[in-house]
């Protein structure tokens, strides 16, 4: 869809079908509704759970019965949807992508966790010096020639990446967007190799259709003791994986010698003739061999 359609939707104007398409693209889900694989199914489930008829919901929302029925089929407008949600699920909210927290009292800053220096030493030893940290933080111990800092007006989800090696330890609450960005920049040839340290999350369409085919994934054994914003070490309350794009066999072998865990076998797509289809290599970066300047 075009940019104007998205802008109108963010202003509350648009169709439910458009909203559902964007929710799917952003892996955005609501909690506080009923069960179902999509928003329309959740609405219907919520209404039935509360033992309300279409006529009753329509009367409470100030809409027609036809409009409410259309919403439950994935039609209707966002304005009508908001009215029905106010009746059926006034406390509905976004379901957080990350449901495990680091500790009581730390929920507000759960994204402010930094890769410990000893783990980074293994990354340097296996993959080499880091040219780019696209989601850097001034408090992070990661050593990189160029850092994209939100505090300085940078945005790794928008700014172009560069260099031979990028290391990505993203905000876990938005990890899917960062994995998509890493894949896009690697495929575009902006960076030759990407190493991502993220929670093990295998339920997204992106993981199954894209990441598992193009990335080499290393499942870490045990938990990593991250550093909090106050410099206090804390183990992760969830399992982690390292997803690499463009890594060499030598680099992967060296990493597995330094860090406990194992590499998963790469997924291959199978055609109707049962022939493996390998994903094409990314565009060759023009800058390979040159190092990115410090930032």
N, C-alpha and C positions, 0 to 999 in steps of 0.2 A: 504494500500500500504506500501511498505517497506521504510526505511529511505533514502536509496540511491535515490529512485525515487523523494522524496521530495527535496533532495539536488540538484539533476539535474534540477528540475523545478525552484528552487531559483536561479540557474545559467543561466536560460533562455532556458533550453533544456527540451523538453517534449511535451506531447500532450495537446490540448485544453480540451479534456475530463478529463484528470488528473487535470488540472488547475481548471476546473469548480467544480470538486469533492472537492478539497481543499478549494475553495472559499465558498462552501456550509458548509463545516465543521467548518470554521472560521467565518461564517456569514460576509464574506467580499464582499462588493458590490461596484460598480463603479457609479459615477455620471458623467454627461457630455455625456452620450450616449442616446439612445432612450428608449422608454418604453419596458417592457418585463419582464418575470419572471426569465430569465436566460441570460447569456452573449450572446449566439448565437442569441436569439430573439432580444436583444438590438442592436446587430450589424445590423441585417436586418432592424429593425425599423429606425436606424440612417441613413442607406444608402437611404431608401425610403424617409425619411424626407428631405434629401438633394437632392432628385430627381436624383440620380446617378444610372446607370445601373451596373450590375455585370462586364461588359466589361470595363466600365469607371474606376471603383475602381481597377480592376485588372491591368489596364494600369498604373494608378497613383502609385500603390504599387509595381509594378514590379513583379507581380505574374500572374498565369494563371487564367482564368475564373473559371475553375474547382476547384482550391484551394480556391478562395473566396466563391464559393457556398458551399464548404465543411465546411468552418468556420461558415457559417450561419446555418449549420445543427448540429453544435457542434463537428465537426471533425477538422482535420488539426493540425498544430504544433503551439507552442507558438511563435516561430520565425516569422511565417507567420502572426499570430494574431497581433504582435507588428507592423508589417508593415501596416496592414489594419487600426489599431487604429491611426497610425500616419497620415493617409489620412482622415479618417472619424471623429476622435475625438481627436485631438492633445492635448486638454486641459482636457481630462478625468482624473479623480483622484478618490481616495478612498472616498466613502461616509462615513462621520463620523458617528459612532453609536449614538453619542449624538449630537443633533443639537441645543439644547438650551444652551446658555452660561450664565455665572453668571453676566457678566457686561462688558461694553465696556472697552477694554484694558486688560481684564483678560483672554482672550481666550487661551493664551500660557500656563497658569498655572491653567486651569480650573479643573484639577485633584487634585490640592493642596487645598482641602477643608476637614475640619475635624469635626467629630461629636461633638456637643457642650456638655460641662460637665453636664448640667441639663438633657439632653436626656440620657446620659450614666448612670446617677444616676438611672433612671427608668430601664435600662437594668440590672444593678447590682442587683437592688431590686427584679426584677422579675426572672431573670435567674441565679443569683449568681455570684461569682467572675470569672473573665475571665482568662483562662489559656493561651490562644494563640491569638495574633493579627498577622495574616499572612501577612498583607499588611500594616505594621506599618510605622510610620514616627516619627522622633524625635520631631517634633512640635505638634504631636497629643496629646490631653489630655486623650486618652484611657489608662486605667490602666490594664495591663496584666502581668502575671507571665513570659511569654516568648513573645518576639517580633521578627518577621522576618523583618529585615531592608535591603532594597535595597542598602542603603548607606553604609552598612557594608558587602556587598557581598552576602546577602541572597536573596532568591527569593521564595515567597510563592506559585508561580505557579509551582515550581520545588521541593523545599524542602518538606520533610514529615511534616505533621501536627501532633500534639499530645495534650493530655489533655482531660479534661471533657467538657470544653466549649470554643469554638472559636468564636470571634466576627469579622465580616468582613464588613468593610466599604471601598469597593475597588475603584480604579480609575474608574470613571464612563465611561470613553472612552473605557474601556476594560472590562465592567462589566460581559458580557456573559462568557468570559474565566474564570473569578473568580467564577461565580456561578457554572460552570461545575467542576472546581477544588474543590470547597466546597462539592459538591455532591459526587464526586469521593472519597475524603478523608473520608467523613462520611460513605459512603457505604463500604469502605475498613476497617472500624473500627478504623481508626487512631484517630478520635475524636468522642465523644459521642453526643454532641449537637453543632449545628452551628446556629448563629444568623447573618443574612445578612441585611444590610441597603442599599437599592439600588433604583434607579428610577423605576417607574412602566412602564415596557416594556413587553408587552404580545404578540408581533408579531413573536417571534422566535419559531422554531420547538422544541427547547429544553424546552421552557416554557410549551408548550402544551403537549408534550409527556412525559416529565420527571418531571420538577419542580412542575407542578400543581398536579401531582399524589403523589409525595413523600414529598413535603414541606407543611407546614402550613403557609399561607400568610396573613399578617395583613396589610390592607390598612390604611395609616395614614390620619387623617382628618387635613386639613390645611397644612401649609408649615413649614419646620424645618429651623431654623436660624443657618446655619453652620458657622464655623470660617474660614476665609481666611488665606493664608500663613502669612499675616501681623497681624493676630489676630483680624481682623475686622469681626463682625457678618454680614452675608448676608443670606437672605431667598433664598431657592432653587427656580428656575424658572420653576420647574416641580414637579409633584406629586411623592411621595415616598412610598415604601412598605417595610415591614420587612418580610423576608422569613426565616423560621426556619426549621431546620432538627433535628429530635429527641427530640423536646421540649415536656414536659409533660403537661397534662391538667391544673395542678396547676400553672405552669409557665405561660402558655398562659392566664389563667384567671387573674393572678396578673398583667400581662403586660397591658391587656385591661382596668384594673382599674386605671392604672397610666397614660396611653397615649391615647388620643382621636383617635378613629378609630374602625374598626371591622375586625374580622377574616373571611376569605372566606371559604366556604365549600370545603372539600377535594374532588378532582376528583377521580372517580373510572372507571377503564377500564371495558367494558362489552364484554363478550364472545358471541359466536354465540348462545349459550344456554341461553343468557340473565342473566348469573350469574356474580356478581361482582368479579373482580380479584384484590386482594390486593397485593401491591408490597411487596416482602419479606423484613424482617427486615435486617438492615446492620449487618455485622459481629460484634460480641461483642468485644469491645476494651479490650485487655489484660491489659491495663494500667488504666482502670477505677478505681477510688478510690485513685490513686496516682496523684500528681500534677506535672505538667511540671516545670522544673527548669527555672529560669529567663534567658533571653537571650538579 
